[in-house]
Amino acid sequence: MKFFTFMQSQKKATLRGPRSIRWAAAALAVWLGTFPVGAADVNQTNSAAPVVIHIGIAPGTWWGVNPNDAKAAISVWAKTILEQNRIAVTVDTQLFETPEELHQALKSGAIDAVSMLTDQFLTLEPALQPSDIFLATKDHLLTEQYMLLVQRDGGIDQVADLAGRKLVLEANARTSLAPQWLDTLLARSSLGPAEQVLGTVTKIESPSKAVLQVFFHQADACLVTSNVFDLACELNPQLRKKLRVLAVSPEVIPAVFFFRPGYTASVRDQMEPAIVSLNNTTAGLQVLTVFQSDGMVKRPVACLEGSRQLLAEFELSKKRPNGSLQTLNQHEPR
């Protein structure tokens, strides 16, 4: 019954944002504390020293979350994978202040696995990019779509009408590519970046507050994920009547987890199938709930092509006067 209640709270946690993750991570750490730590590998003797796996966490992956909570949550995630499969491994997690520091650690072999944002991953040199990556699924989907929402009676009929207006942005790892997408939208209307064109752009942790600020006319527009808007409308049908979708982004993958190319420790062969079967156990489902996901899947790196195209268009917009661009893969609002 307790587990059912925990899972039922996941939808509301999605709307509350990083604060709910902090609470859940702490609760999960206590809950997992009732299980034996460092369970022995069935192929090892009790005297065998456990292998250490070093996991690097990129900046931005845990936007708005206390660093210690982030390290604890990643450690719990990894330990759950290892312990439920009786793999004797010690997990060492390290948060990096800059992408450059993480890049050097990856290049030197100081870390074995990495959790990082997609835009950071795509800047890595090819030799540091593996052929396969792991992705967290949400509602069994690999991708996110962003929605630009405005008031139906707010006088904003096209993207160019955002000039001088107040926008609130859902700020977390899932929306890590949203600012770039917004700038490409503005570029298609021959406008500059959001920070120069809009009156104000305010980052906000709580997705529900971002939507409600537009609903109550405290902001002119908001940028959130599509599942956040759909869930908010499910809880409050009035939102769909009062708000209008001005634009919808292409499908993107905001973050990845991967093993360093060349990392061939035997524990990797044990961990990979354990990662993708995390949703098959109660402990694994608890961990996935903390990360507001419902599974992990392994995919070829080519699955990032849509995200790569968005970032390429964004980079191109920065090189043109007023960001002028032709429309590429533009999605019609729903």
Protein Blocks (a to p, Z undefined) as FASTA:
>chain_A
ZZmmmmmmmmmmmmnommlmmmmmmmmmmmmmmpcehiacfkbcfklccddddddddehj
lgoiafklmmmmmmmmmmmmmmmnopacdddddddfbfklmmmmmmnopafbdcddfklm
mmpcfklpcfbdcdddeehiabdcddddddfklopabfklmgopacdddddfklmmmmmm
mmmmmmmnopacfklmmmbdcddfblmlmmmmmmnopafbdcddfklmmmmmmmmmmlmm
mpccfbdcddddfbdcdddehiacfklmmmmmmmmmmmmpfklmmmmmmnopabdcdddf
klmmmmmmmmmmmmmmmmpghhiacdehiacdZZ
